[in-house]
Amino acid sequence: MVTKYRRPVLTPALRTEVFALARERATQWSGEVLEANGESDHIHLLLALPPHRAVADFVNVLKTNTSRLLRKKHPEHFARFYREPVLWSLSYCILSVGGASLDVLKQYIEQQDTS
């Protein structure tokens, strides 16, 4: 998920909050966040969701909830970056993989810059 206008709003502490919220939401959807990482303007999540759950629906719910909760909890921080009540870009990228091992995917996400 990418922040609106790719603004560098995600501090390490905010990324930790996003990851915790993602894990909580995944559990509610009978799924699991296998790996999470990101930078100040985007995050990567490696998810395992049951086949009856649409990944796009999960991402939309996660974006809505994290935006609302984080902006409510840290209004002064987000006001420095946005005039309107936003956090995430409307777009996102979902990739499904069948041939790559989980270790390869986890390694890719772990190697993302965490500054």
C-alpha positions in Angstrom: 0.0 0.0 0.0 1.3 3.4 -0.9 0.7 6.7 0.9 -1.2 9.4 -0.9 1.1 11.4 -3.1 3.9 9.1 -1.8 4.4 11.4 1.1 6.9 10.1 3.7 4.4 10.0 6.5 5.0 6.5 7.9 7.5 6.7 10.7 8.9 3.4 12.1 6.3 3.7 15.0 3.4 4.2 12.6 4.6 1.3 10.4 4.6 -0.9 13.5 1.0 0.3 14.2 -0.1 -0.5 10.6 1.5 -4.0 10.8 -0.3 -4.7 14.2 -3.6 -3.6 12.7 -3.0 -5.7 9.6 -2.3 -8.8 11.7 -5.4 -8.1 13.8 -7.5 -7.7 10.7 -6.0 -10.8 9.0 -6.8 -12.9 12.1 -10.4 -11.6 11.9 -10.5 -12.8 8.3 -9.1 -16.3 9.3 -5.8 -15.4 7.7 -2.3 -14.4 8.7 0.3 -11.8 7.9 3.4 -13.9 7.2 5.7 -10.9 6.7 5.5 -7.1 6.9 7.9 -4.4 6.1 8.0 -1.0 4.4 9.4 2.5 4.1 8.2 5.9 4.9 5.9 6.0 1.9 4.7 2.4 1.4 4.4 -1.0 3.0 4.6 -4.6 1.9 2.5 -7.4 3.3 2.8 -11.1 2.7 -0.6 -12.5 3.4 -2.2 -15.9 3.7 -5.9 -15.7 3.4 -8.5 -18.5 2.9 -9.6 -19.0 -0.7 -13.1 -17.8 0.1 -11.7 -14.3 1.1 -11.0 -11.8 -1.7 -7.6 -10.2 -1.2 -8.8 -6.9 -2.8 -11.6 -6.7 -0.2 -9.1 -7.3 2.6 -6.8 -4.5 1.3 -9.7 -2.1 0.9 -10.9 -2.8 4.5 -7.4 -2.5 5.8 -6.7 0.8 4.1 -9.9 2.3 5.3 -9.5 1.2 8.9 -5.8 2.0 9.2 -6.4 5.4 7.7 -9.2 6.2 10.0 -7.6 4.9 13.2 -4.2 6.4 12.6 -5.5 9.8 11.6 -7.7 9.9 14.7 -4.8 8.8 17.0 -2.2 11.1 15.4 -4.0 14.1 13.9 -1.1 16.5 14.4 1.3 14.3 12.5 -0.9 13.8 9.5 -2.0 17.4 9.4 1.7 18.2 8.5 1.4 16.2 5.3 -2.3 16.4 4.3 -5.1 19.0 4.4 -7.8 16.4 3.6 -8.5 13.3 5.7 -6.4 10.8 3.7 -3.5 8.4 4.2 -3.4 5.9 1.3 -3.3 6.2 -2.4 -6.4 4.8 -4.2 -4.2 2.3 -6.0 -2.4 -0.8 -4.7 -0.6 -3.8 -6.1 -1.7 -7.4 -5.3 0.4 -10.3 -6.5 -0.5 -13.9 -6.1 2.3 -16.4 -6.3 2.2 -20.1 -6.7 5.7 -21.1 -7.7 7.9 -19.0 -5.5 8.7 -20.4 -2.0 7.6 -18.5 1.0 11.2 -18.1 2.0 12.0 -16.2 -1.2 9.0 -13.9 -0.6 9.8 -13.3 3.0 13.4 -12.5 2.1 12.3 -10.0 -0.5 10.1 -8.2 2.0 12.7 -8.3 4.8 15.3 -6.7 2.5 13.1 -3.6 1.9 14.5 -0.4 3.4 13.3 0.1 7.0 14.5 3.7 7.5 
